Amino acid sequence: MASVRPYGHFTHAVVRGIPESFGRKAEGGETDGECGTDLAKAQRQFGVLTGALRQKVGLQLIEIPPDPELPESWRIEDVAVIQGDTALITRPWKQQRRSEAEAVRRVLSELNLTVVEMGGEEGGSGGATLEGSDVLFTGKEFFVGISSHTNHRGAEVLADTFRDFAVSTVPVCGGARLKNVCSMGGPNTIVIGNSEGAKKTLRMMEQLTDHHYEVLTVPEDTAANCIYIRGASKMDFLLHRPTEECPNSTPAFQKLTDYTLLPTACSEASKLGGALSSFCLLINRKLQI
């Protein structure tokens, strides 16, 4: 497993700007009035997130310009799964989203990653759908959420790509995607929401794994999506939802006394089913840190 890096060690973050079409449906281009999104606020929140990744955590930031023709392209996590030197370009469930991968593919190739394609509708991966927000990598194994966005064939393609790791599938019982209800809060810590669906998902994950993980339960499912990064200064950073968005979960995060906590707003993206991790692809391009 030559490409394995210490969990949470990253050097780069690839992000994609918020387009003017933010909040619109991918098909038809009409504004989804039920979402009530605020474009300017979303852009400000995106700026705070990217500023934290660059200035506080110390990552090299690569920003792909926004594309108004791709209203969901800010959700960059969905179009690639990266581990070590390998990047799997996924196939989102919505046909209209699949062109989002073109710009991401170019950037990952420029970073000299080995880019693996899921392929077209025909052939070995025919019928497969996979979105990165349904994929949780723990540093030891992959969990793939089976949801309306990701199917078993997509999980099989991921398993074939990352053969050094066990890949387990779990039905998504809470939230639209697996990482709406859980994320990694450190090398051995799973952060999980407190809803019945989230707890059911965790029980299934525990039944499928041979590894032991600490569990940090947060009262609000939306708070369970965090971004953990081990900085170059060997500090542990955790980007998480702020008190004004998830007031009941702040005490749980404050238990992580050895971490540098970075409250980061995500309210506008969450109206569209997004989360903090939706905004970035994290990459380690150093052989050693």
C-alpha positions as YAML, in Angstrom:
chain: A
units: angstrom
residues:
- id: 1
  name: MET
  ca: [0.00, 0.00, 0.00]
- id: 2
  name: ALA
  ca: [2.67, 2.45, -1.12]
- id: 3
  name: SER
  ca: [0.22, 5.26, -1.73]
- id: 4
  name: VAL
  ca: [-1.20, 5.32, 1.81]
- id: 5
  name: ARG
  ca: [-0.60, 8.53, 3.76]
- id: 6
  name: PRO
  ca: [-1.13, 9.18, 7.49]
- id: 7
  name: TYR
  ca: [-4.82, 9.89, 7.90]
- id: 8
  name: GLY
  ca: [-5.82, 13.54, 7.73]
- id: 9
  name: HIS
  ca: [-2.49, 14.79, 6.34]
- id: 10
  name: PHE
  ca: [-3.20, 17.03, 3.34]
- id: 11
  name: THR
  ca: [-1.26, 19.58, 1.34]
- id: 12
  name: HIS
  ca: [-3.85, 20.83, -1.19]
- id: 13
  name: ALA
  ca: [-7.54, 21.65, -1.31]
- id: 14
  name: VAL
  ca: [-9.38, 21.89, -4.64]
- id: 15
  name: VAL
  ca: [-12.53, 24.00, -4.51]
- id: 16
  name: ARG
  ca: [-14.98, 25.44, -7.03]
- id: 17
  name: GLY
  ca: [-16.57, 28.85, -6.71]
- id: 18
  name: ILE
  ca: [-20.25, 29.55, -6.08]
- id: 19
  name: PRO
  ca: [-21.95, 30.23, -9.45]
- id: 20
  name: GLU
  ca: [-24.55, 32.91, -10.08]
- id: 21
  name: SER
  ca: [-26.99, 30.04, -10.68]
- id: 22
  name: PHE
  ca: [-26.54, 28.76, -7.08]
- id: 23
  name: GLY
  ca: [-29.85, 27.43, -5.81]
- id: 24
  name: ARG
  ca: [-31.29, 26.70, -9.22]
- id: 25
  name: LYS
  ca: [-32.28, 23.25, -10.37]
- id: 26
  name: ALA
  ca: [-29.78, 21.54, -12.64]
- id: 27
  name: GLU
  ca: [-32.45, 20.95, -15.24]
- id: 28
  name: GLY
  ca: [-34.59, 23.77, -16.58]
- id: 29
  name: GLY
  ca: [-32.63, 26.53, -14.88]
- id: 30
  name: GLU
  ca: [-35.55, 27.78, -12.81]
- id: 31
  name: THR
  ca: [-34.92, 29.02, -9.30]
- id: 32
  name: ASP
  ca: [-36.06, 26.58, -6.66]
- id: 33
  name: GLY
  ca: [-38.17, 28.93, -4.59]
- id: 34
  name: GLU
  ca: [-38.52, 26.46, -1.73]
- id: 35
  name: CYS
  ca: [-34.80, 26.69, -0.98]
- id: 36
  name: GLY
  ca: [-34.76, 30.43, -0.35]
- id: 37
  name: THR
  ca: [-31.00, 30.60, -0.86]
- id: 38
  name: ASP
  ca: [-29.06, 33.84, -0.58]
- id: 39
  name: LEU
  ca: [-26.34, 33.94, -3.27]
- id: 40
  name: ALA
  ca: [-24.29, 36.72, -1.69]
- id: 41
  name: LYS
  ca: [-24.37, 35.01, 1.70]
- id: 42
  name: ALA
  ca: [-23.35, 31.69, 0.15]
- id: 43
  name: GLN
  ca: [-20.41, 33.37, -1.55]
- id: 44
  name: ARG
  ca: [-19.33, 34.98, 1.72]
- id: 45
  name: GLN
  ca: [-19.53, 31.66, 3.54]
- id: 46
  name: PHE
  ca: [-17.50, 30.03, 0.78]
- id: 47
  name: GLY
  ca: [-14.88, 32.78, 1.16]
- id: 48
  name: VAL
  ca: [-14.62, 32.18, 4.90]
- id: 49
  name: LEU
  ca: [-14.21, 28.43, 4.35]
- id: 50
  name: THR
  ca: [-11.49, 28.81, 1.72]
- id: 51
  name: GLY
  ca: [-9.76, 31.45, 3.82]
- id: 52
  name: ALA
  ca: [-9.63, 29.05, 6.77]
- id: 53
  name: LEU
  ca: [-8.21, 26.26, 4.63]
- id: 54
  name: ARG
  ca: [-5.51, 28.52, 3.19]
- id: 55
  name: GLN
  ca: [-4.61, 30.91, 5.98]
- id: 56
  name: LYS
  ca: [-5.30, 28.98, 9.17]
- id: 57
  name: VAL
  ca: [-4.75, 25.36, 8.18]
- id: 58
  name: GLY
  ca: [-2.03, 26.19, 5.64]
- id: 59
  name: LEU
  ca: [-3.21, 24.22, 2.62]
- id: 60
  name: GLN
  ca: [-2.38, 25.20, -0.94]
- id: 61
  name: LEU
  ca: [-5.72, 26.20, -2.42]
- id: 62
  name: ILE
  ca: [-6.64, 25.50, -6.03]
- id: 63
  name: GLU
  ca: [-9.86, 27.25, -7.02]
- id: 64
  name: ILE
  ca: [-11.75, 26.29, -10.17]
- id: 65
  name: PRO
  ca: [-13.80, 29.21, -11.47]
- id: 66
  name: PRO
  ca: [-17.57, 28.95, -11.06]
- id: 67
  name: ASP
  ca: [-19.66, 27.97, -14.08]
- id: 68
  name: PRO
  ca: [-23.20, 29.39, -14.22]
- id: 69
  name: GLU
  ca: [-24.19, 26.55, -16.55]
- id: 70
  name: LEU
  ca: [-23.44, 24.10, -13.74]
- id: 71
  name: PRO
  ca: [-25.50, 25.24, -10.74]
- id: 72
  name: GLU
  ca: [-24.41, 22.35, -8.49]
- id: 73
  name: SER
  ca: [-20.72, 22.37, -9.43]
- id: 74
  name: TRP
  ca: [-19.78, 23.96, -6.08]
- id: 75
  name: ARG
  ca: [-20.52, 20.51, -4.65]
- id: 76
  name: ILE
  ca: [-17.09, 19.37, -5.84]
- id: 77
  name: GLU
  ca: [-16.79, 16.50, -3.36]
- id: 78
  name: ASP
  ca: [-19.30, 14.52, -5.41]
- id: 79
  name: VAL
  ca: [-17.26, 14.22, -8.60]
- id: 80
  name: ALA
  ca: [-14.09, 12.54, -7.32]
- id: 81
  name: VAL
  ca: [-12.91, 10.17, -4.60]
- id: 82
  name: ILE
  ca: [-9.21, 10.56, -3.81]
- id: 83
  name: GLN
  ca: [-6.96, 8.31, -1.81]
- id: 84
  name: GLY
  ca: [-3.19, 8.54, -2.01]
- id: 85
  name: ASP
  ca: [-2.08, 9.10, -5.59]
- id: 86
  name: THR
  ca: [-5.32, 7.83, -7.14]
- id: 87
  name: ALA
  ca: [-8.44, 9.80, -8.01]
- id: 88
  name: LEU
  ca: [-11.62, 8.06, -9.11]
- id: 89
  name: ILE
  ca: [-13.82, 10.31, -11.26]
- id: 90
  name: THR
  ca: [-17.34, 9.41, -10.22]
- id: 91
  name: ARG
  ca: [-20.65, 9.36, -12.04]
- id: 92
  name: PRO
  ca: [-23.25, 11.55, -10.28]
- id: 93
  name: TRP
  ca: [-26.82, 10.37, -10.33]
- id: 94
  name: LYS
  ca: [-28.05, 13.40, -12.30]
- id: 95
  name: GLN
  ca: [-27.03, 13.24, -15.94]
- id: 96
  name: GLN
  ca: [-26.76, 17.04, -15.99]
- id: 97
  name: ARG
  ca: [-24.05, 17.00, -13.32]
- id: 98
  name: ARG
  ca: [-21.63, 14.70, -15.09]
- id: 99
  name: SER
  ca: [-19.96, 17.47, -17.06]
- id: 100
  name: GLU
  ca: [-18.83, 18.99, -13.74]
- id: 101
  name: ALA
  ca: [-15.98, 16.47, -13.77]
- id: 102
  name: GLU
  ca: [-14.20, 17.96, -16.79]
- id: 103
  name: ALA
  ca: [-12.51, 20.87, -14.99]
- id: 104
  name: VAL
  ca: [-11.82, 18.73, -11.91]
- id: 105
  name: ARG
  ca: [-10.21, 16.04, -14.03]
- id: 106
  name: ARG
  ca: [-7.81, 18.58, -15.54]
- id: 107
  name: VAL
  ca: [-6.70, 19.85, -12.14]
- id: 108
  name: LEU
  ca: [-6.15, 16.37, -10.73]
- id: 109
  name: SER
  ca: [-4.11, 15.40, -13.79]
- id: 110
  name: GLU
  ca: [-1.98, 18.54, -13.37]
- id: 111
  name: LEU
  ca: [-1.30, 17.42, -9.80]
- id: 112
  name: ASN
  ca: [0.02, 14.16, -11.29]
- id: 113
  name: LEU
  ca: [-2.62, 11.98, -9.71]
- id: 114
  name: THR
  ca: [-3.52, 8.72, -11.38]
- id: 115
  name: VAL
  ca: [-7.01, 9.49, -12.67]
- id: 116
  name: VAL
  ca: [-9.40, 6.55, -13.01]
- id: 117
  name: GLU
  ca: [-12.66, 6.96, -14.90]
- id: 118
  name: MET
  ca: [-15.83, 5.11, -14.04]
- id: 119
  name: GLY
  ca: [-16.48, 4.93, -17.77]
- id: 120
  name: GLY
  ca: [-19.56, 5.44, -19.91]
- id: 121
  name: GLU
  ca: [-23.03, 4.08, -19.48]
- id: 122
  name: GLU
  ca: [-22.05, 1.02, -21.46]
- id: 123
  name: GLY
  ca: [-19.35, -1.47, -20.50]
- id: 124
  name: GLY
  ca: [-18.12, -2.79, -17.18]
- id: 125
  name: SER
  ca: [-19.40, 0.09, -15.08]
- id: 126
  name: GLY
  ca: [-22.67, 0.53, -16.97]
- id: 127
  name: GLY
  ca: [-25.49, 1.66, -14.71]
- id: 128
  name: ALA
  ca: [-23.14, 2.66, -11.89]
- id: 129
  name: THR
  ca: [-23.78, 5.87, -9.99]
- id: 130
  name: LEU
  ca: [-21.48, 7.17, -7.27]
- id: 131
  name: GLU
  ca: [-21.17, 10.52, -5.49]
- id: 132
  name: GLY
  ca: [-18.33, 11.38, -3.16]
- id: 133
  name: SER
  ca: [-20.67, 12.66, -0.46]
- id: 134
  name: ASP
  ca: [-21.78, 9.03, -0.03]
- id: 135
  name: VAL
  ca: [-18.20, 7.87, 0.56]
- id: 136
  name: LEU
  ca: [-16.56, 7.89, 3.99]
- id: 137
  name: PHE
  ca: [-12.87, 6.96, 4.10]
- id: 138
  name: THR
  ca: [-11.69, 6.29, 7.64]
- id: 139
  name: GLY
  ca: [-7.99, 5.87, 6.91]
- id: 140
  name: LYS
  ca: [-8.45, 2.10, 7.25]
- id: 141
  name: GLU
  ca: [-11.44, 1.31, 5.03]
- id: 142
  name: PHE
  ca: [-14.25, 2.77, 2.95]
- id: 143
  name: PHE
  ca: [-17.93, 2.94, 3.79]
- id: 144
  name: VAL
  ca: [-20.21, 3.67, 0.84]
- id: 145
  name: GLY
  ca: [-23.73, 4.85, 1.49]
- id: 146
  name: ILE
  ca: [-26.37, 3.34, -0.77]
- id: 147
  name: SER
  ca: [-28.75, 6.20, -1.43]
- id: 148
  name: SER
  ca: [-30.78, 7.80, -4.18]
- id: 149
  name: HIS
  ca: [-27.44, 9.13, -5.51]
- id: 150
  name: THR
  ca: [-25.18, 6.07, -5.18]
- id: 151
  name: ASN
  ca: [-25.90, 2.44, -6.05]
- id: 152
  name: HIS
  ca: [-24.23, -0.91, -5.41]
- id: 153
  name: ARG
  ca: [-22.60, -0.96, -8.85]
- id: 154
  name: GLY
  ca: [-20.94, 2.36, -8.06]
- id: 155
  name: ALA
  ca: [-19.60, 0.91, -4.81]
- id: 156
  name: GLU
  ca: [-18.22, -2.06, -6.73]
- id: 157
  name: VAL
  ca: [-16.32, 0.25, -9.07]
- id: 158
  name: LEU
  ca: [-14.85, 2.07, -6.06]
- id: 159
  name: ALA
  ca: [-13.80, -1.24, -4.51]
- id: 160
  name: ASP
  ca: [-12.14, -2.29, -7.75]
- id: 161
  name: THR
  ca: [-10.24, 1.02, -7.86]
- id: 162
  name: PHE
  ca: [-8.99, 1.00, -4.26]
- id: 163
  name: ARG
  ca: [-8.20, -2.67, -3.82]
- id: 164
  name: ASP
  ca: [-5.91, -2.16, -0.83]
- id: 165
  name: PHE
  ca: [-8.90, -1.25, 1.34]
- id: 166
  name: ALA
  ca: [-12.04, -3.01, 2.48]
- id: 167
  name: VAL
  ca: [-15.21, -1.44, 1.09]
- id: 168
  name: SER
  ca: [-18.51, -1.89, 2.91]
- id: 169
  name: THR
  ca: [-21.92, -0.66, 1.80]
- id: 170
  name: VAL
  ca: [-24.53, 0.70, 4.18]
- id: 171
  name: PRO
  ca: [-28.02, 1.99, 3.36]
- id: 172
  name: VAL
  ca: [-28.37, 5.69, 4.13]
- id: 173
  name: CYS
  ca: [-31.00, 5.82, 6.85]
- id: 174
  name: GLY
  ca: [-30.74, 9.48, 7.79]
- id: 175
  name: GLY
  ca: [-30.14, 12.42, 5.48]
- id: 176
  name: ALA
  ca: [-29.92, 12.35, 1.72]
- id: 177
  name: ARG
  ca: [-26.28, 11.21, 1.66]
- id: 178
  name: LEU
  ca: [-24.04, 9.27, 4.02]
- id: 179
  name: LYS
  ca: [-21.88, 12.26, 4.94]
- id: 180
  name: ASN
  ca: [-24.94, 14.30, 5.85]
- id: 181
  name: VAL
  ca: [-25.02, 12.25, 9.07]
- id: 182
  name: CYS
  ca: [-21.39, 11.27, 9.72]
- id: 183
  name: SER
  ca: [-17.78, 12.19, 9.06]
- id: 184
  name: MET
  ca: [-14.32, 11.57, 10.47]
- id: 185
  name: GLY
  ca: [-13.38, 13.81, 13.36]
- id: 186
  name: GLY
  ca: [-9.85, 12.42, 13.59]
- id: 187
  name: PRO
  ca: [-7.80, 9.33, 12.69]
- id: 188
  name: ASN
  ca: [-9.99, 7.01, 14.78]
- id: 189
  name: THR
  ca: [-13.07, 9.09, 15.54]
- id: 190
  name: ILE
  ca: [-16.41, 9.00, 13.77]
- id: 191
  name: VAL
  ca: [-18.67, 12.00, 14.30]
- id: 192
  name: ILE
  ca: [-22.31, 10.91, 14.07]
- id: 193
  name: GLY
  ca: [-25.67, 12.63, 14.36]
- id: 194
  name: ASN
  ca: [-28.20, 11.70, 17.02]
- id: 195
  name: SER
  ca: [-31.26, 10.96, 14.89]
- id: 196
  name: GLU
  ca: [-32.63, 7.44, 14.76]
- id: 197
  name: GLY
  ca: [-31.53, 7.15, 11.12]
- id: 198
  name: ALA
  ca: [-27.98, 8.24, 11.94]
- id: 199
  name: LYS
  ca: [-27.73, 5.84, 14.87]
- id: 200
  name: LYS
  ca: [-29.01, 2.98, 12.70]
- id: 201
  name: THR
  ca: [-26.37, 3.78, 10.08]
- id: 202
  name: LEU
  ca: [-23.65, 3.74, 12.75]
- id: 203
  name: ARG
  ca: [-24.81, 0.37, 14.11]
- id: 204
  name: MET
  ca: [-24.54, -1.13, 10.64]
- id: 205
  name: MET
  ca: [-21.08, 0.34, 10.14]
- id: 206
  name: GLU
  ca: [-19.94, -1.13, 13.45]
- id: 207
  name: GLN
  ca: [-21.26, -4.56, 12.44]
- id: 208
  name: LEU
  ca: [-19.35, -4.46, 9.16]
- id: 209
  name: THR
  ca: [-15.93, -3.34, 10.39]
- id: 210
  name: ASP
  ca: [-13.07, -5.17, 12.05]
- id: 211
  name: HIS
  ca: [-11.68, -1.90, 13.41]
- id: 212
  name: HIS
  ca: [-12.54, 0.01, 16.54]
- id: 213
  name: TYR
  ca: [-13.49, 3.69, 16.29]
- id: 214
  name: GLU
  ca: [-14.20, 6.24, 18.96]
- id: 215
  name: VAL
  ca: [-17.60, 7.87, 18.46]
- id: 216
  name: LEU
  ca: [-18.45, 11.53, 19.00]
- id: 217
  name: THR
  ca: [-22.24, 11.97, 18.95]
- id: 218
  name: VAL
  ca: [-23.61, 15.43, 18.17]
- id: 219
  name: PRO
  ca: [-27.27, 16.33, 18.79]
- id: 220
  name: GLU
  ca: [-27.86, 17.76, 15.30]
- id: 221
  name: ASP
  ca: [-27.27, 15.59, 12.23]
- id: 222
  name: THR
  ca: [-26.16, 18.61, 10.23]
- id: 223
  name: ALA
  ca: [-23.30, 19.14, 12.69]
- id: 224
  name: ALA
  ca: [-21.98, 15.62, 12.06]
- id: 225
  name: ASN
  ca: [-20.31, 16.66, 8.81]
- id: 226
  name: CYS
  ca: [-16.90, 18.08, 9.73]
- id: 227
  name: ILE
  ca: [-13.54, 18.47, 8.04]
- id: 228
  name: TYR
  ca: [-10.56, 17.06, 9.98]
- id: 229
  name: ILE
  ca: [-7.06, 18.02, 8.86]
- id: 230
  name: ARG
  ca: [-3.70, 17.32, 10.44]
- id: 231
  name: GLY
  ca: [-1.80, 20.51, 9.62]
- id: 232
  name: ALA
  ca: [1.81, 20.81, 8.52]
- id: 233
  name: SER
  ca: [2.56, 22.19, 11.98]
- id: 234
  name: LYS
  ca: [1.27, 18.90, 13.41]
- id: 235
  name: MET
  ca: [-1.79, 20.64, 14.81]
- id: 236
  name: ASP
  ca: [-5.21, 19.00, 14.61]
- id: 237
  name: PHE
  ca: [-7.80, 21.23, 12.95]
- id: 238
  name: LEU
  ca: [-11.53, 20.60, 12.85]
- id: 239
  name: LEU
  ca: [-13.82, 22.73, 10.71]
- id: 240
  name: HIS
  ca: [-17.37, 22.41, 12.01]
- id: 241
  name: ARG
  ca: [-20.73, 24.16, 11.98]
- id: 242
  name: PRO
  ca: [-20.85, 27.24, 14.24]
- id: 243
  name: THR
  ca: [-23.03, 27.75, 17.29]
- id: 244
  name: GLU
  ca: [-25.56, 29.91, 15.43]
- id: 245
  name: GLU
  ca: [-26.26, 27.04, 13.03]
- id: 246
  name: CYS
  ca: [-25.98, 24.05, 15.38]
- id: 247
  name: PRO
  ca: [-26.26, 25.45, 18.92]
- id: 248
  name: ASN
  ca: [-26.73, 22.13, 20.68]
- id: 249
  name: SER
  ca: [-23.60, 20.54, 19.19]
- id: 250
  name: THR
  ca: [-21.02, 23.11, 20.29]
- id: 251
  name: PRO
  ca: [-20.41, 21.47, 23.71]
- id: 252
  name: ALA
  ca: [-19.59, 18.17, 22.01]
- id: 253
  name: PHE
  ca: [-16.91, 19.79, 19.85]
- id: 254
  name: GLN
  ca: [-15.47, 21.59, 22.84]
- id: 255
  name: LYS
  ca: [-14.59, 18.19, 24.31]
- id: 256
  name: LEU
  ca: [-11.84, 18.00, 21.67]
- id: 257
  name: THR
  ca: [-9.46, 20.04, 23.78]
- id: 258
  name: ASP
  ca: [-6.37, 19.10, 21.74]
- id: 259
  name: TYR
  ca: [-7.91, 20.42, 18.52]
- id: 260
  name: THR
  ca: [-7.94, 23.84, 16.95]
- id: 261
  name: LEU
  ca: [-11.66, 24.33, 16.31]
- id: 262
  name: LEU
  ca: [-12.64, 26.42, 13.30]
- id: 263
  name: PRO
  ca: [-16.39, 27.17, 13.30]
- id: 264
  name: THR
  ca: [-17.39, 27.54, 9.65]
- id: 265
  name: ALA
  ca: [-20.85, 28.56, 8.44]
- id: 266
  name: CYS
  ca: [-22.61, 26.44, 5.84]
- id: 267
  name: SER
  ca: [-26.26, 27.45, 6.17]
- id: 268
  name: GLU
  ca: [-26.90, 28.34, 2.52]
- id: 269
  name: ALA
  ca: [-25.41, 25.12, 1.17]
- id: 270
  name: SER
  ca: [-27.31, 23.08, 3.76]
- id: 271
  name: LYS
  ca: [-30.59, 24.36, 2.30]
- id: 272
  name: LEU
  ca: [-29.61, 22.45, -0.85]
- id: 273
  name: GLY
  ca: [-28.51, 19.31, 1.01]
- id: 274
  name: GLY
  ca: [-24.86, 20.35, 1.03]
- id: 275
  name: ALA
  ca: [-22.36, 20.19, 3.88]
- id: 276
  name: LEU
  ca: [-18.92, 21.55, 4.75]
- id: 277
  name: SER
  ca: [-17.12, 18.69, 3.02]
- id: 278
  name: SER
  ca: [-19.16, 19.28, -0.15]
- id: 279
  name: PHE
  ca: [-16.96, 22.27, -0.99]
- id: 280
  name: CYS
  ca: [-13.53, 20.67, -1.24]
- id: 281
  name: LEU
  ca: [-11.37, 17.82, -2.41]
- id: 282
  name: LEU
  ca: [-8.44, 17.28, -0.05]
- id: 283
  name: ILE
  ca: [-5.18, 15.92, -1.44]
- id: 284
  name: ASN
  ca: [-1.76, 14.97, -0.10]
- id: 285
  name: ARG
  ca: [0.96, 15.39, -2.69]
- id: 286
  name: LYS
  ca: [3.95, 14.93, -0.38]
- id: 287
  name: LEU
  ca: [5.50, 11.52, 0.11]
- id: 288
  name: GLN
  ca: [6.15, 12.33, 3.73]
- id: 289
  name: ILE
  ca: [5.02, 14.99, 6.18]
...
